[in-house]
Amino acid sequence: MKEEKKEPELSIVIVTWNSEEVIKDCLDSVYSQKDDLDFEVSVVDNDSYDDTKKIIRENFPQVDLITNKENSGYSIANNQGVEKSKGEFVLLLNPDVKLISGFLLKSLDFMK
């Protein structure tokens, strides 16, 4: 019998545009959360011409990377990420953010 995959409780959406200097630290801080949380991460890239997409692909293969062929703007890109989200709750995160320990759990508790 095939085991059903449980949907994540939290979806994190990050919009990037030429964010090579900050995206690795941001995603490292997300994945270093020690709490036992089931979450997914989607990054919507607004046609970066730097190495943002390469950094994500090489270091974070678990990220759902959505690549736009033009810069559609922050709001549209956030909506794209939210539309693909499977979590009960969605956290919109900027790429220059570094999460402190316990942030995701506290955010999820607040949303509930």
N, C-alpha and C positions, 0 to 999 in steps of 0.2 A: 504494500500500500504506500502510495506516494505521500510524503508529509507536505502539508500546505505551508507555504511561506507566510509568516505573519507580517502584516503591514506595520511599518514603523509608527511609533507613537508621535514622533516629532520629525518634521521636515525642515531642513535649513536651506534657505535660498540666498545665494550670494551673487550679486551682479558685479562683473568686472569690465574694465576698459583700461588697458595698459597698466595693469596692476602687478607687474612682475616684481616690484620691490617689496610688496607687502603680502601677496597671496599665500606664499609658503608659510610665513609665520601665522597668518590667520588660520589656515587649515590645520597646521600643527597644533594650534591651541584648541581647535575643535576636537580633533581626534585624540588629544591627550587628556580629555575629561575622564576621570576615574570612576564616575558613577555608572551604574549598570543601566544604561539607557539604550533603547532601540531607536536609532535615528538614521536618517538618510541626508545626504548633502547633494544639492544641485547647484552648479555654478553656471550662470548665464553670461557668456562673454559677448560683449558688444563690439565685435570686430576689432579686437586688439591687434596692433601691428608690432608689439614687443613679444617677449617670450612667455607671457602669461599662460597661454594654452599649453605650451610645451612643459612648463613647470608643473602644471596640474596633471597632465598625462603621465609624466615620468615619476612623479612622487605620490600621486593620489589616484591610482586607477579605480578605486571604489567610488569616486565622485562621478555623478551624472553630469557630464560637460555638454552644455547646449551652446552651440556656436552660431551666432548671427552673422549674416553676410554684410550687414551694415549696422551702424550704431543706432539702435531703435529708441534709445533713451532709457533712463532709469526705471520709470514706471512701467513701460511696456515689458521690459526685460524681467522685472519682478513678477508681473502677471504671468509671463511665460513659465517661470519657475514654479509659481503657485499652482498653475494649471496641471503641471506634471507631478506635483507633490502627492504622495500617498498617505502622509501622516495625518493624524487627527488634528494636530496643531502645527502651525507654520511659524518659523522664526526667520525674519528678514534680517540679514547680517551684511554689513559693509565689509569690503575686503581689507580695510586697514585696521580692523578690530582684532585684538588679541584677548581671548576669553580668559578670565581668571578661573581658578579651580572651583568647581561646583556650580558654575554659571548656568549650564544647561539644565541641571536638575532644579535649581531655584527658579529659572524661567518657566519650566514646565509646570512646577507647582503653582506658580502665579497664574498661569493660563488656565489651570484647572479650576 
